[in-house]
Amino acid sequence: MDYLTLKKQFGIGLTGGIACGKTTVATVIKDSGYPVFSADQLGKDVVLPGKPVLQQLVNYFGTDILAPDGSLDRNAFSKFVFGSRGVRLWVERVIHPAVRELLKEKLKEAQLFAKPSLWFYDCALLFENEGYRDFREIWYVKCSRETQTNRLKERGTGLEQAERIISIQKPPEKGEKLADFVIDTDKPIEEVKLLVAKKLSTIGLIFS
């Protein structure tokens, strides 16, 4: 089975705005026995010291984006990326292909090409980069703008930076229209867990 077929028949995209609760939902999915691949983690892996992508970024931005140990300083880097749409698009053109190739490697390591089964891809910008069209289903995690902003502040993200990050992502009402399943994390955590578990039990019947 090839990559696109595996995505279309067995892949479920998990997306939603930053600080909307995707990590909580992903944990429920993992605890239910389904593999979850994180675009954020893959993105970190492809810019590790010695990786070609990191060298491309340094060639473009200079060494100001590096920490003293030679790794990517994500805070410094984000100031460049979120400051300009053109720069952000350039970065995406560099990073996204590398992330896609690494995802293929992870799928292969998990034996999903040889023995296809249900798997999830946790990606915040799934709608923004049009990648959602290639999956069997899209699950969208949402919460109120107030909850989202408060969660970001709790993480130590400044209000101005939080607003910039939120502004580049798909508005909740548009995300809901494109999704097959919507998860509202303004609800109590136990209710969210039950909702996800119920959905998993239903969709699992299709693949059993």
N, C-alpha and C positions, 0 to 999 in steps of 0.2 A: 504494500500500500504506500502511495506517495504522500508527501507532506500535506498538500492541499486537501486531498481526500480524507486524510486522518482528521484534519481540522473540521471539515464540513460534516462529517458523519459522527465524530466522537468528541469534538472539542466544544467546550462551553466557555465563553468569555465572561469574566467577572470584572465589572467596571463601576465607576462612580467617582464623584469628586473627592479631592484630597480631604482627609479627616472625616469622611462620611461613614466609616465603619467597615471597609472592605477586609481589613485584617481580621476583625472579629468573625465575619462571615467565612473567610478563608479557613480559619481555625476550625470552625464547625464542620466544614467540608472535609478537611484533612482528618479530623477525628472520626468522621464517618467512613474513612477508608479510601477516599478518592485522591489521586495525585493533583496537587496544585502547583503550578509553575508561576513564579513572580517576575513580572517584567522589571520591577524595581531592582530585585536582586540580580537578575541577568544584566541589567544596565550597570550595576556596580561591578560585576565580574568583568565586563568587557573593557573597563577603564582602569583595571589594576595596573600597577607599575610593570612595564615591559610589554604591555599589550599595544598593538598598532594603533588602536583608537585613541589611547591616551596621548601618543606621540602626535597624532593629527590635531588633537585639541591644543596641545602645547604649541605646535607650529602656528596655529591660528591665533590663540589668545596670549601666548607667552607664558612664562613661568609663574606669573602671579596667581595662576589657578592651582598651583601645587602647594602641598603642605611641606614642612621641613624634611619629612622622610621620603619625599618624592611621589607620594600618593596624591590623588585628586582631592583638593580642598573643596568639598561640595558647597559650602557656604559662599566662598569666594566665586566659585564657578557659577552658582545660581544668580549672582548679581549681574553677570554678563548676559546670561541666557534670558532671564525674565525682563531684561531692560529693553529688548528689541525683538520684534516679531521676525525680522529677517535673519537675525543671528540665531534665534530659536529654531527656525526652519532649517538652517544650515546644519546645526548640531543634530537635529533629528535625522537628516539625510546621512550623517556620518554614523550615528549610534544605532538607528533602527535596523539596518541590514545586519550589523554585527550581532545584535540581540536576537534577531530571527535565526541566524545560523547557530547560535548557542542554544536556542530553544530546541532546534532540530536535534542537536547532540543530546540534550537532556531527555527528549522523548525517546531517542534511540536507546539511551542508557536504561530507561525505565521499561524497555521491551515493548513499547506501545506501537511501534511499526510492525513488529512480528506478531504481537498479540493485542490487537486494537481493543480498547475499552474506554469508558468515559474518563475524561480528564478536564481540568480547568486551567484557564490562563488569567491570572490576576493582573490587570493592566489599567491604570488610571486614564490613559489617553486613547482608549480603544475606539471611541467615536470620533475623536479629533483627527486620527490618522486613517480613518476609513477601514481599519482592520476588522471591525466588527462584522463586516459582510461575509467573511470567510468561515465563520463559526456556525455550528449547528443551532446554538441558542446564545442569547445574551442575557445575563443577570445583572441588573442595575441596582446598586446600593445608594440610597439617598438619605439625607437628613435636612433639617431646616438650615438656613444660612446662619442663624444665630448659633445653633449647635456646632456647626462647622467652624465658625470663627472662634468660638470658645475653646474647642478642641485644639485648634492650631496655636492659640495663645498658651494653652496648658503645655504644649510641646516646646514652648520658648520661641515660637515664630512671631516676629513683630507684626503688628496690625497692617502696616503698609505692605509688607511682603506677602502676608496672607491674602490680602485683597488682590494683589497682582496675580498670585497663583490661581485663585478662584476665578478671576476674570477670563483666563484663557481656556477654561474648561466648559464643556457643554452645560447650558442651564438645565436644572432638574426636569422642567416640563418637557424639554426636547429629548432628554435622555430617556424619560419614561415612555415616550412615544416609540422610540426605536427598540426598546427592550422587550424581551419575551416574559421576563419575570422581574418584579420590582420589590426590593426589600427596604423598608423604612426603619432606620435605626434610631429614630426618635422614640420608638417604642421601648419598653423595658427589655433588657438584655435577654431574659429568659424567654420572652415572647418572640424575639428575633430568632433565637436558637431553635425554638419549636417550629417556627415558620420554615426555616431553611431545612431542618430535618424532615419535615413533612414533604417538602418539594423533592428532596433527594430520594425519599422512599418511593415517590410516585414515578420520577424519571428513571430510577433504578430498575423498575419493572420492565421498561422498554428494552433494556440491555441485558436482562437476565435470560 
